[in-house]
């Protein structure tokens, strides 16, 4: 899964959902900050496109979506082991 963060406009085009729906999912905790979305500053939020598409596809099976989250977290540079020279 390639991680690509995108704007609300791009996410809306990809999902067909509205900006108010994105805000609702953030506020009720359906989308987790640092996983599904990142706050860049007080006016800009970027969304993890691949994880949100996976969430939409697996809403009725949260254990499947959790596997995608686990894969994403393991792929972060901060979770990569140090390479020996």
N, C-alpha and C positions, 0 to 999 in steps of 0.2 A: 504494500500500500504506500503510495507516494504522498507525502504530506504537502498540502498546498493550502495556505491560508488565503482567504479571499474577502472581498468587500461584501456588504449586505446586498449591493446591486447584483453582483455576480452570483451570490448564493440564491437570491430571489429568482434569477433567470434559470438556475440549475434545478431548483426545487419547485418553483411555482408558488411558493409561500410568500407572505407579505412581511415587511419589516416589523410590524406590530406583533406578528406571530413569533419572530425571532426573539424579540424583547420578552414576550411572555415565557417562552421556553427558558431563557436565561434567568428570569426573575423567579420562576417556580422551581428552578434547580434541575430541570430535565436535561439541560446542557450545562456542563461543568466548566467553570472558568479554569483556564490552563490546560484543558483537554479539548473541549469542543469550540472554545472561543478564547481570544486574548484581548485584553484592553490595551491599546497602544497609548492612548492618552484619554483625557476626559471626554473627548468628542469622537474618538475613533475606536471601533471594535472590529477585529478581524475574526473570521470563522474558519475552522478546520473543515474544508469542503469534503474530504474523503470520509471523515468520521461522522459528519452530519448526514451524508448520504447513506452511510451504513446504519446509522441510528434510525433513519426513516424506513429503511428496508427491514430492520429487525426490532421494531418497537414492540411487537408482541412476543419477542424472544430475547429478553435483556441479557441472558447468559451468552448468547451469540455476539451481541454488541460488546459485551465485556471483553471478549477475546480480541476484538479489534482495538479496544482501548489498551489492553495489555501489550499488544504488538506495538502500538504507537509509542507507549511509554518506554518500552525496551529499546526502540529505535532512536530515542533522543540521544544526542551527543553526550549529555551528562551521565547517561547510563551505559556508556561504552567503556569497556576496560581499557586500561593504559596499554599501549603497544610498546613492546620492548624493541630496542634497536639492535 
